């Protein structure tokens, strides 16, 4: 397995260096060549590129700072993540495979319904999760954030079994359900939380008070 990962890293670095001028400049500044990064262990030689610095590089060389390694025609979507940071997306198969493996551990399967409260605009979270969940044969209700009372109605009417989104919005929905005296009508049993920190106290409340299984991921 280690040999396979090392080969993947070496091929990735060689391709990025050959096709993305921003990567070439980053390597040159660090005094590195693709041949210097041939394994997972060699990645420690490459300086970390911070998000703030990448924002600066994109501003100086728009739109991607020289870090796009494929022709623009192969870019399927462009998001504007907080930063602001332009984020090109192409084939999402690898994301779906990784995400599907993670969500299977939650017991998510055909017949489940997921309320996807991650945003579908600007940032990529909503689209990525949508593709992952549908690859499992699970039904998605794309809602993003907003209108808590209407989303509580969706939870009740559709018998939603899984929530995906930020911890704070899930708490807002559950508190609204309590206000409307609809807590017993909600069938949520799993929460897939991301996009912001999950405080231990909130996790404990979701598990103990609301009886939910909680998964937290970047």
HELIX and SHEET records of a PDB file:
HELIX    1   1 UNK A    2  UNK A   19  1                                  18    
HELIX    2   2 UNK A   21  UNK A   29  1                                   9    
HELIX    3   3 UNK A   34  UNK A   36  5                                   3    
HELIX    4   4 UNK A   41  UNK A   45  5                                   5    
HELIX    5   5 UNK A   51  UNK A   60  1                                  10    
HELIX    6   6 UNK A   72  UNK A   74  5                                   3    
HELIX    7   7 UNK A   93  UNK A  104  1                                  12    
HELIX    8   8 UNK A  125  UNK A  135  1                                  11    
HELIX    9   9 UNK A  148  UNK A  158  1                                  11    
HELIX   10  10 UNK A  167  UNK A  179  1                                  13    
HELIX   11  11 UNK A  183  UNK A  185  5                                   3    
HELIX   12  12 UNK A  200  UNK A  208  1                                   9    
SHEET    1   A 2 UNK A  77  UNK A  81  0                                        
SHEET    2   A 2 UNK A  85  UNK A  89 -1                                        
SHEET    1   B 5 UNK A 139  UNK A 142  0                                        
SHEET    2   B 5 UNK A 113  UNK A 116  1                                        
SHEET    3   B 5 UNK A 162  UNK A 165  1                                        
SHEET    4   B 5 UNK A 190  UNK A 193  1                                        
SHEET    5   B 5 UNK A 213  UNK A 216  1                                        
END                                                                             
